[in-house]
Amino acid sequence: MHCLVPIANGSEEMEAVIVIDMLRRAGVDVTVAGDGDMVTCSRGIRIVPDIAIDDIADDDEFDIIVLPGGSQGVQNFIENDALRQILARHRTRRKPLGAICAAPLVLHEYGLLRGDAKITSHPSCETELSPYNYSTDRVVEDMGIITSRGAGTAFEFALELIRRFVDEATARRVSTDIVLYE
């Protein structure tokens, strides 16, 4: 399984790093794509991406793409034409997406959500996303799009991704290995 996690200046580092780390612990091949050679996240933590978003080729395919939130990072995602094209190709191939915190706004802005899509997000985005079937559940899955609330739900979000795209046993193992639940 191959996952793409785009990050942008202003991305929420907990959401990015927890997802990347947990998926890698589950044996998922994760590529981190940034909007620069070094990305400064929302709390000033710097991350060196594996590749630039602009360097992802049209024929590169991923099993899933997972977007972290962070208001400035999400705004930078929305303004990134290369990412827009990557996500459009990905959904044309009927591949799943994940979005946490404010990142469902990217899916909204790019027109990737059905009108009756069940989604969740950070509470600050609820009004803008209210035309959809909005939920306050911590993690929501609908038609191949998995959304979650924020940094405080990042572990649950990552474990749900592992359950759905690897298996339940691996999710339990990863959870036990990091002593998430005892």
N, C-alpha and C positions, 0 to 999 in steps of 0.2 A: 504494500500500500504506500502511495506517495501523496503527501500533503503539502500544500503551499500555505505559508503564513506570511502574508504581506505585513510590513510595518512601515510607518511613516513618522516623520518628526511630529511629536505630540501624541503618539500611540500610548495607551495605558500599558506600562511595562509588566505589571502583574498578570494581566490578561494574556499578553503575548508569551511571556516566559513560562508561566504555568502550563499553558496549552502545549507549547513546544516541548518542554521538559517531560510532561506526562505522556505525550504521544511517543516521544523517543524511548521512554522507559517501556512502552508497550510494543516496541519494535517497529514503529512506523517510521518510514523515511520522510523526514520533514525538511523542506527547503524554506529558508527565511529570505524573503525578498524585500529589499528596502528601497525607499525613494532617494537614497544617497549611499555613499560609501560607509558612512556612519550615521546612525539615526539616534537623535536625542529624544528620549521618551518624555512623557508628561511630567515626571518627577525628576528629570535631569539625568537619569541613567542612560548611558550610551550603549548601543548595541551595534555590532558589526554584522551586517547581513551576509548571507552566503552568495547572493546575487542581487543585482539591481532589478527592480521591477521592469524597467525599460529593456533589459536584456533577455527577458523571457520570450522565447520564439513562438510564433503563431502555432507551430505544431507540437509545442510542449503540452503534455497532458498531465493532469493531477487527478487523483481519486476524489479528493476533497480540497476545498479552499476554506480557510478559517480566518476571519477578520477580527482582530482585537479592537476594542473601543478606544476611548480617549477623545474628547471633543475636538481638539486641534488635529489629531491624527485622522479622525473621521473626515473632517473638512478637507484635509490634504488628500485623502483617498478619493473623495467626491470630485476633486479637481484634477485627478490623474487619469488622462485619457488612455494610457497604456493599461492601467488596472481595469478601467471600464471595458476595454476590449477583451482582456483576459477573462473577466467574469462573464461577459456575454457569450464567449466561445464555450466556456465551462458549462453554463446552463443550457446552451444549445445541445450539448452532448448529454444532457440530463444527469449531470453529476451533482452531488450534494454540496451544500454550503453551510458554514457555521458563522455566526456573528454574535458577538457579546457586547453588552453595554450600549454604547451609542452606535455601534457598527450596523445594526439593522437599518439605520438611516441611509447607509450606502446602498443597500439593496432596494430601498424605497426610491432613492434618487435615480438609480440606474434602471428602474422599471422592472426589477426582477421578482417582485412579489405579486402573487395573484390578489385580486380584490378581497377575497375571503380568507386569505392566509392567516393562520393562527401563529402569532409571534409574541415575543416579549422583548424587553429592552431595559435599559436604565430608566428609572422613574422620570427623569428629566425629559425623556423623549416620548413619553406616553401620548401627549397631546398631538404631536406631529404624526404619530403612528396609529392614532385612534381610528382612522378609516378601516383598518384591518380588524381581524378578530383578535383583539389585544387581550393578553393574559398577564396576570401578575405571578404566575408560576415561575420558579427559579430557573427551570430549563424547559423549553418547549420544542417539539419537533412537529413539522407539518410538511408533507410532500417533499422531503429531502432537504429542508432548510431547518437547521437547529439554531435556536437563539437562546440567549441567557441574559441575566440582569446586570451583572457587573463584577468587579474585582472580587467581591465576597462570594460569588458563585462560580468562580473560575475552576476550582477543583471539581465541583459537580458537573460543570459543563465539559471539562476534559474527560472525566470518567464516562459521561454519556457518549461522547465521541468514540471512546475506546470500545464501549459496549456495542455500539451500532456498527462500527467499521473494523473491529478486530474480533473480540468476543467477550462474554461475561467473565470467564475464568481469568482472562488477562486483566480486565478491569479490577477484579477482586485482588489479584496478585499485586498490581501496582498500588492499589489503595493500602494493602497490608504492608508492602515494602516501605512506604513513606509514613506509616503509622497515622494515616488519615482517620481511620475508624478503628476502634479497638473493641 
